Amino acid sequence: MLAQVESTKARLERIPKILKRFRQSVLAAAVSGRLTEGFNITDQDYYQSIDEEIIEDRKLATIPLPNAEELELAVSFFDGASWDRWKLYALEQLVDSKRGIPYGIVQTGEAQQEGVPTIRCGDVKPLYIESDNLKKVLPEIEDKYSRTRLRGGEVLLAIRGTVGNAAVIDDKLVANPINISREVAMIPVRGNISSRYVALLLQSPGGYRALAEKTKGVAQRGINLSDVKRLVTPLPTFSEQAEIVRRVDQLFAYADTIETQVNNALARVNNLTQSILAKAFRGELTEQWRKDNPDLISCENSAEALLEKIKAERAAAKLVKKAKAKVRKG
């Protein structure tokens, strides 16, 4: 019985790893164009509006498009075989030029009981922000970094330590002032670009490889903002971005449901193991068998009789051993 339980447990424990690979495959398909291949594009003039924004903005107009080498690397990182219907930009071309892509507070000082929360690299998890234990800094320190004070909808990217984790700032988090540390880059994409899509792109296997290519250091791993700004960004039309986000979220929700069911099943299996062992020690597992076979557990077959038999055999073995020792001495 325990063997069956352990076999079931082993199979269940393999599922989370399978789900992790599944999520990565979904992200890879999403940003390569395979997930929405054949999608009916209705906003054909989208790229024209994006390009006009770039041309008409003094800062954005000076940013060069990705060069041939950058494009070749991007295609290899993201497996962009289906990018023929998309357009490629440098990430910096897609943000609010007044805010750019900066990092946050350089020296946050000691943590405060009361103050302004700051998001550090460890708070940026894959596609979500862990906001339960944010470090609070003095308001007068935070006030010097108003440029990176969050408004909601920005993409945050960990650029130190856990390089590559990306998430979108939920509007609920900006009800009160909140900022970021120097370990985090703020990517305030413009309103006609999906923040969620950009976060999925950065968190995808291709995004990880593209960032890892530029990551430096061993003890203090990090990536320069200049490299983040030049990240080649494959951009579908806005309607396709929305469809990609919808499909990814739907598939992730399926995976989350399965993972919850697996975790619940594992908890029951672990409880079952303890229950079986407890019943075994109490003799409950063999209760019916003992009732059906009283002759096999009574008299000379009782546990007490068997124990006495074992003791006698051990005593006899000791006598034989002593006798052999005397013979060798003689």
C-alpha atoms as one frame of an Amber mdcrd trajectory, in Angstrom:
protein
   0.000   0.000   0.000   2.789   2.424   0.911   4.570   1.590  -2.349   1.466
   2.604  -4.311   1.212   5.855  -2.365   4.895   6.682  -2.951   4.524   5.945
  -6.667   1.537   8.304  -6.873   3.444  10.966  -4.943   6.444  10.714  -7.295
   4.205  11.193 -10.337   2.480  14.205  -8.759   5.816  15.813  -7.838   6.883
  15.739 -11.495   3.891  17.792 -12.647   5.044  21.256 -11.365   8.244  20.919
 -13.434   6.157  19.997 -16.472   3.928  23.036 -15.872   6.982  25.290 -15.591
   8.198  24.082 -18.989   4.681  24.540 -20.354   4.558  28.185 -19.236   7.949
  28.849 -20.803   6.788  27.235 -24.048   3.677  29.424 -24.048   5.788  32.570
 -23.595   8.190  31.490 -26.335   5.305  30.884 -28.733   3.682  34.186 -27.755
   6.641  36.440 -28.556   7.752  34.516 -31.649   4.371  34.974 -33.323   3.443
  31.275 -33.335   0.731  31.580 -30.683  -1.334  33.968 -32.824  -0.283  32.761
 -36.262  -3.099  33.482 -38.706  -4.546  36.227 -36.491  -6.790  38.597 -38.442
  -5.133  42.026 -38.203  -7.702  44.820 -38.227  -5.521  47.802 -37.263  -3.303
  48.038 -40.342  -2.393  51.692 -39.674  -0.968  50.912 -36.221   2.689  51.066
 -37.242   2.133  54.316 -39.064   0.912  55.922 -35.832   3.860  54.459 -33.875
   6.356  55.740 -36.448   4.746  59.190 -36.515   5.062  59.440 -32.729   8.752
  58.615 -32.999   9.417  61.077 -35.817   7.542  63.917 -34.123   9.268  63.458
 -30.752  12.630  65.211 -30.565  14.178  62.614 -28.227  12.717  59.524 -29.850
  13.659  60.698 -33.330  17.364  60.554 -32.442  17.230  56.897 -31.371  18.475
  54.618 -34.176  16.487  51.577 -35.217  18.044  48.184 -34.409  21.025  47.459
 -36.648  21.615  44.264 -38.620  23.656  42.600 -35.859  21.041  43.396 -33.192
  18.264  42.080 -35.434  20.131  38.853 -36.160  20.670  38.208 -32.447  17.032
  38.973 -31.666  15.785  36.482 -34.260  18.031  33.786 -32.752  17.043  34.605
 -29.154  13.294  34.772 -29.768  13.051  32.269 -32.647  11.286  34.991 -34.598
  10.349  32.902 -37.624   6.845  34.410 -37.661   7.824  38.066 -37.367   7.072
  38.871 -41.000   3.850  40.637 -39.984   5.444  42.484 -37.017   7.797  45.434
 -36.810  10.972  45.597 -34.721  11.998  48.545 -32.561  14.565  49.366 -29.907
  12.760  49.236 -26.554  13.637  52.873 -25.853  11.636  53.949 -28.912   8.421
  52.667 -27.348   8.450  54.525 -24.024   7.299  57.932 -22.820  10.288  60.055
 -23.854   9.814  62.447 -20.926  10.384  59.603 -18.473  12.794  57.423 -20.466
  14.079  54.152 -18.980  15.716  55.089 -15.663  16.597  53.208 -12.502  15.445
  54.392  -9.088  16.781  55.538  -5.727  20.548  55.063  -5.509  20.923  55.138
  -1.706  17.715  54.199   0.060  19.218  54.460   3.567  17.989  52.462   6.541
  14.529  50.915   6.437  11.846  53.033   8.091   8.733  52.032   9.986   6.868
  54.789   8.181   7.889  56.168   4.811   7.608  55.660   1.072   7.704  52.023
  -0.135  10.375  51.166  -2.702  10.464  48.157  -4.975  13.826  46.371  -5.059
  15.026  43.645  -7.415  13.946  40.868  -5.037  10.398  42.236  -5.058  10.122
  41.846  -8.832   8.969  38.273  -9.413   8.153  36.642 -12.764   5.174  38.719
 -13.972   4.119  40.012 -10.544   5.297  42.299  -7.751   5.722  40.887  -4.235
   4.456  43.889  -2.274   4.006  42.426   1.216   7.399  43.493   2.578   8.553
  46.556   0.641  11.347  48.615   2.150  10.205  52.082   3.261  12.505  55.084
   2.849  12.438  58.622   4.188  10.120  60.902   2.161  12.914  63.468   1.749
  15.084  60.801   0.064  12.275  59.597  -2.194  11.360  63.144  -3.142  14.689
  63.509  -4.983  13.624  60.703  -7.343  10.209  61.925  -8.426  11.037  60.836
 -11.985  10.728  57.175 -10.991   7.719  57.616  -8.731   5.294  55.075 -10.122
   1.942  55.985 -11.670   0.644  52.533 -12.568   1.046  50.526 -15.757   4.843
  50.790 -15.925   6.877  47.676 -16.658   9.533  47.022 -14.010  12.645  45.006
 -14.824  15.131  43.630 -12.288  18.585  44.729 -13.502  20.655  43.557 -10.502
  20.766  40.171  -8.810  17.796  38.308 -10.295  18.271  39.964 -13.684  15.351
  39.541 -16.064  12.296  39.278 -13.840   9.644  41.638 -15.180   6.187  42.728
 -14.053   3.599  45.451 -14.578   2.727  47.845 -11.761  -0.888  47.389 -10.730
  -2.904  50.576 -10.271  -3.746  49.464  -6.712  -0.087  49.795  -5.710   0.070
  53.486  -6.647  -2.826  54.665  -4.478  -0.070  56.117  -2.271   3.453  57.226
  -3.316   5.716  54.329  -4.262   9.132  54.269  -5.942  11.874  51.900  -7.092
  15.501  51.319  -6.122  18.552  51.460  -8.388  18.293  47.678  -8.822  15.136
  48.103 -10.880  14.562  49.721 -14.275  11.291  51.492 -15.025   9.910  51.034
 -18.551   6.942  53.406 -19.027   5.642  52.255 -22.405   3.271  54.597 -24.213
  -0.491  54.199 -24.057  -0.810  52.522 -27.455   1.509  49.685 -26.400   0.484
  46.890 -24.022   2.560  46.909 -20.822   1.561  43.319 -20.192   2.823  42.265
 -23.619   6.202  43.931 -22.991   6.462  42.181 -19.604   5.691  38.825 -21.266
   8.379  39.544 -23.852  11.008  40.310 -21.208  10.025  37.279 -19.108  10.074
  34.886 -22.067  12.994  32.507 -22.697  14.106  34.762 -25.558  13.952  37.843
 -23.357  16.001  36.069 -20.713  18.643  35.069 -23.277  18.781  38.585 -24.725
  19.309  40.090 -21.266  21.738  37.350 -20.190  23.875  38.166 -23.231  24.461
  41.646 -21.771  24.582  40.716 -18.078  27.942  41.306 -16.412  29.548  40.334
 -13.107  29.499  37.239 -10.927  29.043  38.269  -7.284  27.045  41.339  -8.335
  25.300  40.394 -11.560  23.758  43.262 -13.465  22.870  44.794 -16.805  23.462
  48.364 -17.924  20.512  50.589 -18.769  22.078  51.322 -22.146  21.720  47.635
 -23.034  18.133  47.522 -21.772  17.280  50.509 -23.952  18.691  48.807 -27.061
  16.760  45.568 -26.510  15.144  44.627 -29.811  11.380  44.570 -29.262   9.198
  42.649 -31.737   5.942  44.596 -31.808   2.653  43.173 -33.099  -0.253  45.513
 -33.771  -2.157  46.598 -30.675  -5.046  44.219 -31.383  -2.632  41.296 -31.689
  -0.815  42.349 -28.507  -4.168  42.191 -26.709  -4.894  38.776 -28.223  -1.473
  37.465 -27.193  -2.030  38.665 -23.626  -5.515  37.107 -23.564  -4.303  33.722
 -24.792  -1.267  33.647 -22.497  -3.352  34.583 -19.464  -5.907  31.923 -20.378
  -3.273  29.204 -20.737  -1.526  30.316 -17.548  -4.861  30.173 -15.712  -5.281
  26.549 -16.852  -1.775  25.752 -15.613  -2.446  27.497 -12.283  -5.644  25.472
 -11.816  -3.803  22.219 -12.475  -0.985  23.243 -10.118  -3.480  24.000  -7.341
  -5.136  20.612  -7.841  -1.744  18.882  -7.788  -0.694  20.659  -4.583  -3.985
  19.676  -2.940  -3.516  16.089  -4.092   0.057  16.043  -2.738  -1.177  17.286
   0.624  -3.747  14.470   0.713  -1.129  11.897  -0.308   1.229  13.063   2.452
  -1.603  12.852   4.967  -2.480   9.399   3.636   1.097   8.196   4.190   1.018
   9.333   7.813  -2.428   7.806   8.262  -1.317   4.433   6.873   1.744   4.360
   9.138  -0.326   5.299  12.179  -2.884   2.582  11.438  -0.103   0.062  10.870
   1.423   0.790  14.292  -2.000   0.503  15.912  -2.658  -2.787  14.131  -5.734
  -1.469  12.358  -4.538  -2.512   8.898  -4.527  -6.201   9.898  -7.503  -6.142
  12.254  -9.854  -8.044   9.925  -7.116 -10.525   8.949  -6.478 -11.275  12.634
 -10.189 -11.850  13.178 -10.330 -14.198  10.195  -7.154 -16.102  11.176  -7.053
 -16.354  14.982  -5.130 -19.640  14.852  -2.240 -17.912  13.085  -1.718 -15.355
  15.839  -2.396 -17.411  18.958  -0.501 -19.965  21.017   2.790 -20.786  19.314
   2.084 -18.221  16.554   1.409 -15.327  18.893   3.739 -12.339  18.916   4.796
 -13.227  22.466   5.669 -16.794  21.485   7.562 -15.648  18.416   9.538 -13.181
  20.534  10.520 -15.944  22.965  11.545 -18.130  20.026  13.786 -15.342  18.671
  15.384 -14.889  22.105  16.049 -18.621  22.376  17.608 -18.749  18.910  19.884
 -15.812  19.753  20.957 -17.481  23.021  21.710 -20.735  21.187  23.743 -18.863
  18.590  25.834 -17.277  21.341  26.548 -20.704  22.882  27.655 -22.089  19.518
  29.935 -19.086  19.021  31.528 -19.586  22.457  32.025 -23.309  21.806  33.796
 -22.611  18.509  36.042 -20.087  20.233  37.079 -22.672  22.868  37.876 -25.242
  20.180  40.149 -22.753  18.375  41.985 -21.955  21.631  42.455 -25.635  22.482
